[in-house]
Amino acid sequence: MEYLALFFCFAITLHNIEEAIWLPKWSQQPSKFQKSVTTSEFHFAVIVITAFAYLSAFGYVYRPELTLTKWIFIGFLGSMILNAIFPHLMATILMKKYAPGLLTGLLLNIPINSLIIHHMFVEDLIIWKELILATLIVGMTLLALIPLLFKAGAKAAPFSTDD
């Protein structure tokens, strides 16, 4: 399972790097689908989210017997699969313009996370109810956390001249 957790970390890192490079500028275009975010705000948030993702993976690898570590990890797996579709794929379709994060979401997050989930089902480590509930809980927690992290990022770099 250790190598699968490393693949998860690899996928989310590349996904978040893609977003960190292009999403702040992309978010500046007028749209009802997203609010604009500065580079400082986004970079702060994406670093914290990536750190949480790593902690979830390493927590599960080192303490797989703990229900909490398993739920957080599978919640991250499921949330990142959904994230590739909502908002990245949907924004690309609706705006008719590439949404940063779509490529790595579709080519890395969905297949790698699906492989890990499949492996966990085959090994009888999870059941559907756990996957669905964990994905909802972690996903909603991340959605609630992101605006707070943007605010913290703005305070962390109040004199930033980016964007």
Secondary structure as the mmCIF struct_conf table of DSSP 4:
data_model
#
loop_
_struct_conf.conf_type_id
_struct_conf.id
_struct_conf.beg_label_comp_id
_struct_conf.beg_label_asym_id
_struct_conf.beg_label_seq_id
_struct_conf.end_label_comp_id
_struct_conf.end_label_asym_id
_struct_conf.end_label_seq_id
HELX_RH_AL_P HELX_RH_AL_P1 GLU A 2 TRP A 26
TURN_TY1_P TURN_TY1_P1 SER A 27 GLN A 28
BEND BEND1 GLN A 29 GLN A 29
BEND BEND2 LYS A 32 PHE A 33
HELX_RH_AL_P HELX_RH_AL_P2 THR A 39 TYR A 62
TURN_TY1_P TURN_TY1_P2 PRO A 64 GLU A 65
HELX_RH_AL_P HELX_RH_AL_P3 THR A 67 ASN A 83
HELX_RH_PI_P HELX_RH_PI_P1 ALA A 84 LEU A 89
HELX_RH_AL_P HELX_RH_AL_P4 MET A 90 MET A 95
TURN_TY1_P TURN_TY1_P3 LYS A 96 LYS A 96
BEND BEND3 LYS A 97 LYS A 97
HELX_LH_PP_P HELX_LH_PP_P1 TYR A 98 ALA A 99
TURN_TY1_P TURN_TY1_P4 PRO A 100 GLY A 101
HELX_RH_AL_P HELX_RH_AL_P5 LEU A 102 THR A 104
HELX_RH_PI_P HELX_RH_PI_P2 GLY A 105 ASN A 109
HELX_RH_AL_P HELX_RH_AL_P6 ILE A 110 VAL A 122
TURN_TY1_P TURN_TY1_P5 GLU A 123 ASP A 124
HELX_RH_AL_P HELX_RH_AL_P7 TRP A 128 ALA A 156
BEND BEND4 ALA A 157 ALA A 157
TURN_TY1_P TURN_TY1_P6 PRO A 158 PHE A 159
#
